[in-house]
Amino acid sequence: MDREHFVVLCLNVKNQPTHINIAHIGSLNASVVHPREVFKPAILANAASIMVFHNHPSGNPEPSPEDIEVTHRLHHVGEYVGIQVIDHIIIGEGDRYTSLRERGLLHA
């Protein structure tokens, strides 16, 4: 895709997908997503947890400082509203991706 798409995957208590939502479509190199845009569909879908994804049109899935910051913000909001953020995946070119949980940037 030529622009960043920030997607929320809502999961039930068995971590089965129940709903998917494009929370935000950004520009060529940025997607400024607000927690309310992420958690609204999760709350409406009665999600127990979520996973979030976004693409990097450059093809490089390395997380930016902004990616890390929004992940931490979402994690804290999730703790507050009782919806765990399981992972934030950044999708690059081909089969390249980065899991912020695997990188140790998102803790349970």
N, C-alpha and C positions, 0 to 999 in steps of 0.2 A: 504494500500500500504506500501511497505517496505522502500520507500524513499519519501522525500517531493516533492510534485508537486505544482507548483505555477500557478494558472489558472486565466485568465482574461476573464470576461464576458462583452462584449461590448453592450451598450444600446442606443436606439434612443431617441429622445426628449420626447417620451411618456413612457420612461423607459421599453421598450420592448426589449428583447434580439435580437440581430442581428448577433452576432458572438461570438464564444468561442475559446480560444486559450490557449494551455499549454505554458506558457512563459519560464518556467524553471523546470528542474528536478534536485533536489539536492541530498544530501546524506541522511544517516539515521537520522541525527539530524540537518541538515542545508540546506537552499536554499538561496544562495546569488544571489538575483535577482537585476538587474540594471533597472532603470526607462526606458531606451531605449527599453528593451525587453518587457516591459509592455505596453508602449504607441505606439510602432510601429504598432501592429495589430489594436489598437484603432483608430489611425489616418487613416490607410488604409481602415478601415471599416466605416469611417465617423461617429464615435461614438460621442454622446453628453455627455455620462458619462460612467463610468465603475464600476464594482464591482470586487474585487480580492478575491481569495480564496487560501488557502493552507492547507494541512493536516499536522498533527503531528503524525508520525508513533508510537510514544510512547503511543498514545491514549489520552494524556492529552492536552486539547485545551487551556490551559493557555498561554497567549502571553509572549514571551521572550522579553528582552530588544531590541534585533535585530528586532523582529517583529514590535515593536512599532516604532523603528527608521525608518524602511523601509516604514511603513505606513505614517509617517510624511513626508518623502522625496517624496513619490508618490503624496501625497496631494499637496505639494508645486509645483511639476512639473505639475500636473494637472491644478492648477490655472494658471500657466504660459502659457500652451498650449491651455487652454480653454476646458478641458475635466475633469469634476468633478469626483472625486473618492467618490462614494456613501458609500461604506463600504468595510471592509477587514474582512473576515470570516475565522476563524481558525477551522478546522474540526478535531474532536477527535474520540474516539472510540464510536461505536453505534450511538446514536442520540445526543451526546455531541458536542457542538460547542461554540465558543466565537465570538461575534460581537464586533469589536473594536469601532464602532459607538455607540452601546448600552452602552459600558463601558465609553464613553465620551472621548475616545482617538482619535477620528476623528470628526472634526467639519465641519459643512456645510459652 
